[in-house]
């Protein structure tokens, strides 16, 4: 029986051990998509206790606590931090086979030196150990990032954001990790939302463009893209229901937009036509600026209205959506490619059933402008567990070039989540090492080193064009 989470955790073959310990383990972390707060980085926040680090805003954990019958008071309510931690510890011991069990213990081991296992019985011990560590000066946000060997972070930022904290970090010579904005313009696209017109007023103000038409909306967004680019942005991201393609004439789009501005009701077909035009226009602009376009789709959000009314979005009440017509995604990419205006693009579906369709679609739009120009993104959200990561990489290997894969992202609000990169790298090395052990790939460690280090870090640096 193997010891729980020892140095060879998950590494089941000698090839996997060699690939991980000699190649993957030593590589830095490039956090090209996350949701952490740049203000907390600039201010170098020090957390008072482990609950603040672990449970504040972590809807992954909230879901499992509800699944364990925990009252909402101990999840998002007014219970003390110690009480909330106790309930999480009691939940975690039931999470056998869940990635949260592995993530949590990797974080306890790497950042706090805890070698045991967290449960209801050990909660007091772990609470005291973690809080004593967090009181030390080397456990501030910046130091946690440095301890994690992170070289660059891309946050997720709305077009109306002032980027105040990014500017301050960039001017601070005492912190050498780059913290760059990433463009997330969902609010400008979602004209079906009740507060859409109010949002456009904010966008008009910050862009100095009076938005009275679809054309002026795009002009305002271009203005803000220039501002983001001046502050180091070269990555965009979209959260979509699915990648739609319902084309319409410019005149029809203007009529739809005018109707929405006037307070009229937009039909579902009109919504899709508008969003198609929006995504085509921005895709072309990303190509001009040599920005990477990320498309996250396949999620149905805010399913439990009672919880949503109480807590708002990102409360742990989202699920996989099984509607994502690959024909429309292919048509959207083609609409950009046909005029040679398709930017580097990363496709992420929350539904693992889409792995094969993504793998075949990306092969249709590759070209000599970049190795792996169109990427399948890493297993995302409900799929970033051992099975999901393995299945995504196997599918990509079968249908494309796994060696060009840009690897793992953090996609987290926590400063302790960088151990997810370790988890991913161990799983990757098990997969590749298994192929070597089985005679499916030669034991050519010069080639294997290039592949493993590439997927771990180097491919992403090259793909995004970051100056590191």
C-alpha positions as CSV (number, residue, x, y, z in Angstrom):
1,X,0.0,0.0,0.0
2,X,1.4,3.4,-1.0
3,X,1.6,6.1,1.6
4,X,-1.1,8.8,1.3
5,X,0.1,11.6,-0.9
6,X,3.8,10.9,-0.8
7,X,6.4,12.4,-3.2
8,X,5.3,9.9,-5.9
9,X,1.6,10.7,-5.4
10,X,-0.3,9.4,-8.5
11,X,3.0,8.5,-10.2
12,X,2.4,4.8,-10.9
13,X,5.3,3.9,-13.1
14,X,9.0,4.6,-13.2
15,X,8.6,6.6,-16.4
16,X,6.0,8.8,-14.8
17,X,8.3,9.4,-11.8
18,X,11.2,10.4,-14.1
19,X,9.0,12.7,-16.3
20,X,7.5,14.4,-13.3
21,X,10.5,14.8,-10.9
22,X,13.1,15.6,-13.6
23,X,11.0,17.7,-16.0
24,X,7.5,18.8,-14.9
25,X,8.2,19.5,-11.2
26,X,10.9,22.1,-11.9
27,X,8.9,24.3,-14.3
28,X,7.4,27.6,-13.2
29,X,3.7,28.4,-13.3
30,X,2.1,30.6,-15.9
31,X,-1.4,31.6,-14.7
32,X,-3.0,32.7,-17.9
33,X,-6.6,32.6,-16.6
34,X,-7.8,33.2,-13.1
35,X,-10.2,35.2,-11.0
36,X,-8.0,36.5,-8.2
37,X,-8.2,40.1,-7.1
38,X,-5.4,42.4,-8.2
39,X,-6.0,44.8,-5.3
40,X,-5.2,42.0,-2.9
41,X,-1.9,41.4,-4.7
42,X,-1.0,45.1,-4.7
43,X,-1.9,45.5,-1.0
44,X,-0.1,42.2,-0.2
45,X,-3.0,40.9,1.9
46,X,-2.4,38.8,4.9
47,X,-5.2,36.4,5.8
48,X,-6.4,36.1,9.4
49,X,-7.2,32.4,9.2
50,X,-7.5,29.4,6.8
51,X,-11.3,29.9,6.4
52,X,-10.7,33.3,4.7
53,X,-8.3,31.6,2.3
54,X,-10.3,28.5,1.6
55,X,-14.0,29.2,1.9
56,X,-14.4,32.9,1.0
57,X,-15.9,32.8,-2.5
58,X,-15.0,29.2,-3.2
59,X,-18.2,27.8,-4.7
60,X,-16.5,24.4,-5.4
61,X,-16.4,23.9,-1.6
62,X,-19.9,25.4,-1.0
63,X,-21.5,22.9,-3.3
64,X,-20.0,20.0,-1.4
65,X,-20.9,21.4,1.9
66,X,-24.5,21.7,0.8
67,X,-24.3,18.1,-0.5
68,X,-23.2,17.1,3.0
69,X,-26.4,18.6,4.5
70,X,-24.6,21.6,6.0
71,X,-26.8,24.6,6.9
72,X,-26.2,27.7,4.8
73,X,-25.3,29.6,7.9
74,X,-22.0,27.6,8.0
75,X,-21.3,28.1,4.3
76,X,-22.1,31.7,3.4
77,X,-23.9,32.8,6.5
78,X,-22.9,34.4,9.8
79,X,-21.3,31.5,11.6
80,X,-17.8,32.1,12.9
81,X,-14.8,31.2,10.7
82,X,-13.9,28.4,13.1
83,X,-17.4,26.9,12.8
84,X,-17.3,27.1,9.0
85,X,-13.9,25.4,8.9
86,X,-15.2,22.6,11.1
87,X,-18.1,22.0,8.7
88,X,-15.7,22.0,5.8
89,X,-13.4,19.5,7.5
90,X,-16.4,17.2,8.2
91,X,-17.4,17.5,4.6
92,X,-14.0,16.8,3.2
93,X,-13.6,13.4,4.9
94,X,-16.7,12.3,2.9
95,X,-15.1,13.5,-0.4
96,X,-13.3,10.3,-1.3
97,X,-12.6,10.3,-5.1
98,X,-13.3,14.1,-5.4
99,X,-10.5,16.4,-6.6
100,X,-11.2,18.7,-3.7
101,X,-9.8,16.0,-1.4
102,X,-6.5,16.0,-3.3
103,X,-6.4,19.8,-3.9
104,X,-7.0,20.5,-0.2
105,X,-4.4,18.2,1.0
106,X,-1.8,19.3,-1.5
107,X,-2.4,22.9,-0.3
108,X,-2.0,21.8,3.3
109,X,1.2,20.0,2.5
110,X,2.8,22.6,0.3
111,X,1.9,25.8,2.1
112,X,1.5,24.6,5.7
113,X,3.7,21.5,6.0
114,X,0.8,19.4,7.2
115,X,1.4,15.7,6.4
116,X,-1.8,14.3,7.9
117,X,-5.4,14.2,6.7
118,X,-8.1,16.8,7.5
119,X,-11.3,15.5,9.1
120,X,-13.7,16.5,11.7
121,X,-11.4,15.1,14.4
122,X,-8.3,16.8,13.1
123,X,-9.9,20.1,12.4
124,X,-8.7,21.8,15.5
125,X,-5.1,20.7,14.9
126,X,-5.2,21.9,11.3
127,X,-6.9,25.2,12.2
128,X,-4.2,26.1,14.7
129,X,-1.3,25.0,12.5
130,X,-2.6,27.0,9.5
131,X,-3.5,30.1,11.4
132,X,-0.1,30.1,13.1
133,X,1.6,29.9,9.7
134,X,-0.7,32.5,8.2
135,X,0.4,35.0,10.9
136,X,4.0,34.9,9.6
137,X,5.3,37.5,7.3
138,X,6.2,35.1,4.5
139,X,2.5,34.0,4.1
140,X,1.2,37.2,2.5
141,X,-0.4,37.1,-0.9
142,X,2.7,38.1,-2.8
143,X,4.8,35.6,-0.9
144,X,2.3,32.8,-1.6
145,X,2.6,33.7,-5.3
146,X,6.4,33.6,-5.2
147,X,6.5,30.4,-3.2
148,X,4.3,28.9,-6.0
149,X,7.0,29.8,-8.6
150,X,4.5,31.9,-10.6
151,X,6.0,34.1,-13.3
152,X,2.9,35.8,-14.7
153,X,-0.8,36.2,-13.8
154,X,-3.7,37.2,-16.1
155,X,-6.8,38.3,-14.1
156,X,-10.3,38.7,-15.5
157,X,-11.4,42.2,-16.1
158,X,-14.5,44.1,-17.5
159,X,-14.1,46.7,-20.2
160,X,-15.2,49.5,-17.7
161,X,-12.5,48.5,-15.2
162,X,-10.0,51.3,-14.5
163,X,-7.1,48.8,-14.1
164,X,-6.0,50.9,-11.2
165,X,-4.4,48.0,-9.3
166,X,-2.6,46.6,-12.4
167,X,-1.0,49.9,-12.9
168,X,0.1,50.1,-9.3
169,X,1.6,46.6,-9.4
170,X,3.4,47.4,-12.6
171,X,5.0,50.5,-11.0
172,X,6.1,48.5,-7.9
173,X,9.7,47.4,-8.3
174,X,9.5,45.2,-5.2
175,X,7.3,42.6,-6.9
176,X,8.7,41.0,-10.1
177,X,5.7,38.8,-11.0
178,X,3.8,40.3,-13.9
179,X,0.1,40.8,-13.2
180,X,-1.7,41.6,-16.4
181,X,-5.4,42.3,-17.2
182,X,-7.4,40.0,-19.4
183,X,-10.4,41.3,-21.3
184,X,-13.8,39.8,-20.4
185,X,-16.5,41.8,-22.3
186,X,-19.5,39.6,-21.5
187,X,-21.6,42.4,-20.0
188,X,-21.4,44.4,-23.3
189,X,-22.7,41.3,-25.2
190,X,-25.6,40.2,-23.0
191,X,-28.3,42.5,-24.2
192,X,-31.0,40.2,-22.7
193,X,-29.9,41.2,-19.2
194,X,-32.2,43.7,-17.4
195,X,-29.4,46.0,-16.5
196,X,-27.9,46.1,-20.0
197,X,-28.7,49.7,-20.8
198,X,-27.3,50.9,-17.5
199,X,-24.1,49.1,-18.2
200,X,-23.8,50.8,-21.6
201,X,-24.0,54.1,-19.9
202,X,-20.9,53.2,-17.9
203,X,-19.2,52.0,-21.0
204,X,-20.0,55.2,-22.8
205,X,-18.6,57.2,-19.9
206,X,-15.2,55.5,-19.7
207,X,-14.7,55.1,-23.4
208,X,-15.7,58.7,-24.3
209,X,-18.0,57.2,-27.0
210,X,-21.7,57.9,-26.9
211,X,-23.2,54.5,-27.6
212,X,-26.3,54.9,-29.7
213,X,-25.8,52.2,-32.3
214,X,-24.2,48.8,-32.7
215,X,-21.4,50.5,-34.6
216,X,-20.7,52.9,-31.8
217,X,-20.8,50.0,-29.3
218,X,-18.0,48.4,-31.2
219,X,-16.1,51.7,-31.4
220,X,-16.4,52.1,-27.6
221,X,-15.1,48.6,-27.1
222,X,-12.1,49.2,-29.4
223,X,-11.3,52.3,-27.4
224,X,-11.2,50.3,-24.2
225,X,-9.2,47.5,-25.9
226,X,-6.6,50.1,-26.7
227,X,-6.5,51.1,-23.1
228,X,-6.2,47.5,-22.0
229,X,-3.4,46.9,-24.5
230,X,-1.5,50.0,-23.1
231,X,-1.6,48.2,-19.7
232,X,-0.2,44.9,-21.0
233,X,-3.4,43.0,-22.0
234,X,-3.1,40.5,-24.9
235,X,-5.7,38.0,-23.8
236,X,-9.5,38.0,-24.1
237,X,-12.0,35.7,-22.6
238,X,-15.7,35.1,-23.2
239,X,-18.2,33.2,-21.1
240,X,-20.8,31.9,-23.6
241,X,-23.8,29.7,-23.4
242,X,-22.5,28.1,-26.5
243,X,-20.5,29.4,-29.6
244,X,-23.4,30.5,-31.8
245,X,-23.5,31.6,-35.4
246,X,-26.8,33.2,-36.6
247,X,-25.6,35.8,-39.2
248,X,-27.7,38.8,-40.1
249,X,-27.1,42.0,-42.1
250,X,-25.7,45.1,-40.5
251,X,-29.0,46.8,-41.0
252,X,-30.8,44.1,-39.1
253,X,-28.3,44.2,-36.2
254,X,-28.8,48.0,-35.9
255,X,-32.6,47.5,-35.7
256,X,-32.2,44.9,-33.0
257,X,-29.8,47.1,-31.0
258,X,-32.0,50.2,-31.3
259,X,-35.0,48.2,-30.1
260,X,-33.1,47.1,-27.0
261,X,-31.9,50.7,-26.3
262,X,-35.5,51.9,-26.5
263,X,-36.6,49.3,-23.9
264,X,-38.2,46.8,-26.3
265,X,-38.3,43.1,-25.8
266,X,-35.7,41.1,-27.7
267,X,-36.6,37.7,-29.1
268,X,-34.3,34.7,-28.8
269,X,-33.5,34.8,-32.5
270,X,-32.7,38.5,-32.3
271,X,-30.4,37.9,-29.3
272,X,-28.4,35.2,-31.1
273,X,-28.1,37.4,-34.2
274,X,-26.8,40.3,-32.1
275,X,-24.3,38.1,-30.2
276,X,-23.1,36.6,-33.5
277,X,-22.3,40.0,-34.9
278,X,-20.7,41.0,-31.6
279,X,-18.4,38.0,-31.5
280,X,-17.4,38.4,-35.2
281,X,-16.6,42.0,-34.7
282,X,-14.5,41.4,-31.6
283,X,-12.8,38.4,-33.1
284,X,-11.6,40.5,-36.0
285,X,-10.2,43.1,-33.6
286,X,-8.4,40.5,-31.6
287,X,-6.7,39.4,-34.8
288,X,-5.6,42.9,-35.5
289,X,-4.1,43.3,-32.1
290,X,-2.6,39.7,-32.0
291,X,-4.7,38.9,-28.9
292,X,-5.6,35.4,-27.9
293,X,-9.3,34.7,-27.8
294,X,-10.6,32.3,-25.2
295,X,-14.1,30.9,-25.5
296,X,-15.6,29.2,-22.4
297,X,-18.9,27.6,-23.0
298,X,-21.3,24.8,-22.1
299,X,-22.5,26.1,-18.7
300,X,-26.0,26.7,-17.5
301,X,-25.7,29.3,-14.7
302,X,-27.7,30.2,-11.6
303,X,-30.1,27.2,-11.6
304,X,-31.4,27.4,-8.1
305,X,-33.4,30.7,-8.0
306,X,-33.8,30.7,-4.2
307,X,-30.0,30.5,-3.7
308,X,-29.4,33.0,-6.5
309,X,-31.8,35.6,-5.0
310,X,-29.9,35.3,-1.7
311,X,-26.3,35.2,-2.9
312,X,-26.2,36.3,-6.5
313,X,-24.0,34.6,-9.2
314,X,-21.0,32.3,-8.5
315,X,-22.8,30.7,-5.6
316,X,-22.2,27.1,-6.6
317,X,-25.5,26.6,-8.5
318,X,-24.2,26.2,-12.0
319,X,-24.2,23.0,-14.1
320,X,-23.1,21.5,-17.4
321,X,-25.3,22.5,-20.4
322,X,-25.5,19.8,-23.0
323,X,-26.5,22.1,-25.9
324,X,-23.5,23.2,-28.0
325,X,-23.9,22.6,-31.8
326,X,-20.5,22.1,-33.2
327,X,-21.7,23.2,-36.6
328,X,-22.3,26.7,-35.4
329,X,-18.9,26.9,-33.7
330,X,-17.3,25.8,-36.9
331,X,-19.3,28.3,-38.9
332,X,-18.2,31.1,-36.5
333,X,-14.5,30.3,-36.8
334,X,-15.0,30.0,-40.6
335,X,-16.6,33.5,-40.7
336,X,-13.3,34.9,-39.3
337,X,-11.0,32.5,-41.2
338,X,-12.5,33.2,-44.6
339,X,-11.1,36.8,-44.5
340,X,-7.9,35.7,-42.7
341,X,-9.0,37.4,-39.5
342,X,-9.2,34.4,-37.2
343,X,-7.1,35.1,-34.0
344,X,-5.3,32.5,-31.9
345,X,-8.3,30.8,-30.2
346,X,-8.7,28.5,-27.2
347,X,-11.9,26.5,-27.0
348,X,-13.2,25.2,-23.6
349,X,-16.4,23.3,-23.2
350,X,-17.7,22.4,-19.8
351,X,-19.3,19.3,-21.3
352,X,-16.7,16.5,-21.7
353,X,-18.9,15.0,-24.5
354,X,-17.6,17.9,-26.6
355,X,-14.0,16.8,-26.5
356,X,-14.1,15.0,-29.8
357,X,-15.9,17.7,-31.7
358,X,-13.5,20.3,-30.4
359,X,-10.6,18.1,-31.4
360,X,-11.8,17.8,-35.0
361,X,-12.9,21.4,-35.4
362,X,-9.5,22.8,-34.3
363,X,-7.8,20.7,-37.0
364,X,-9.8,22.6,-39.6
365,X,-8.4,26.0,-38.8
366,X,-4.7,25.5,-38.0
367,X,-2.2,27.4,-40.1
368,X,1.5,28.3,-40.2
369,X,1.1,31.5,-38.2
370,X,1.5,29.5,-34.9
371,X,2.0,26.0,-33.8
372,X,-1.4,24.9,-32.3
373,X,-3.0,28.2,-33.3
374,X,-6.4,26.9,-32.4
375,X,-6.2,25.1,-29.0
376,X,-8.5,22.9,-27.0
377,X,-8.3,24.4,-23.5
378,X,-7.5,22.3,-20.5
379,X,-10.3,20.3,-18.7
380,X,-12.3,23.1,-17.1
381,X,-14.3,23.6,-13.9
382,X,-16.4,20.4,-13.4
383,X,-13.8,18.5,-15.4
384,X,-10.5,19.5,-13.8
385,X,-10.2,16.2,-11.9
386,X,-8.1,13.1,-12.7
387,X,-10.6,11.5,-15.1
388,X,-11.5,14.8,-16.8
389,X,-7.9,15.9,-17.4
390,X,-6.9,12.4,-18.6
391,X,-9.9,12.2,-21.0
392,X,-9.2,15.7,-22.4
393,X,-5.6,14.9,-23.1
394,X,-6.3,11.5,-24.6
395,X,-8.9,13.0,-26.9
396,X,-6.5,15.8,-27.9
397,X,-3.7,13.3,-28.5
398,X,-5.9,11.1,-30.6
399,X,-7.2,14.0,-32.8
400,X,-4.5,16.6,-32.7
401,X,-1.0,17.3,-31.4
402,X,-0.8,16.9,-27.6
403,X,2.8,18.1,-27.7
404,X,1.6,21.6,-28.6
405,X,-0.9,21.8,-25.8
406,X,-0.7,24.9,-23.6
407,X,-1.6,23.0,-20.5
408,X,-3.2,23.9,-17.2
409,X,-4.8,27.1,-16.0
410,X,-5.7,28.0,-12.4
411,X,-9.3,29.4,-13.0
412,X,-9.5,30.2,-9.3
413,X,-10.2,33.0,-6.8
414,X,-7.7,31.5,-4.3
415,X,-4.0,32.2,-3.8
416,X,-3.4,28.6,-2.7
417,X,-4.8,27.1,-5.9
418,X,-1.4,26.8,-7.7
419,X,-1.1,23.3,-6.5
420,X,-3.7,22.5,-9.2
421,X,-0.8,22.8,-11.7
422,X,1.1,20.2,-9.7
423,X,-1.9,17.9,-9.8
424,X,-2.3,18.4,-13.5
425,X,1.4,17.7,-14.2
426,X,1.4,14.5,-12.2
427,X,-1.7,13.3,-14.1
428,X,0.0,14.3,-17.4
429,X,3.2,12.4,-16.5
430,X,1.2,9.3,-15.6
431,X,-0.5,9.4,-19.0
432,X,2.6,10.0,-21.0
433,X,4.7,7.7,-18.9
434,X,2.1,5.0,-19.4
435,X,2.5,5.3,-23.2
436,X,6.2,4.9,-22.8
437,X,5.9,1.9,-20.4
438,X,3.5,0.3,-22.9
439,X,5.8,0.7,-25.9
440,X,3.5,3.2,-27.5
441,X,6.2,6.0,-27.5
442,X,9.9,5.4,-27.3
443,X,11.9,6.1,-24.2
444,X,13.5,9.1,-25.9
445,X,13.9,11.4,-23.0
446,X,15.2,14.3,-25.0
447,X,11.9,14.3,-26.9
448,X,9.9,13.6,-23.8
449,X,11.6,16.4,-21.9
450,X,10.6,18.9,-24.6
451,X,7.0,17.6,-24.6
452,X,6.6,17.6,-20.8
453,X,8.2,21.0,-20.2
454,X,6.3,22.4,-23.1
455,X,2.9,21.3,-21.8
456,X,3.9,22.4,-18.3
457,X,5.0,25.9,-19.2
458,X,7.0,26.6,-22.3
459,X,4.2,26.2,-24.9
460,X,2.0,28.7,-23.1
461,X,4.8,31.3,-22.9
462,X,5.4,30.9,-26.7
463,X,1.7,30.8,-27.6
464,X,0.7,34.0,-25.7
465,X,3.9,35.8,-26.6
466,X,4.6,36.9,-23.0
467,X,7.9,38.6,-22.3
468,X,9.3,36.4,-19.6
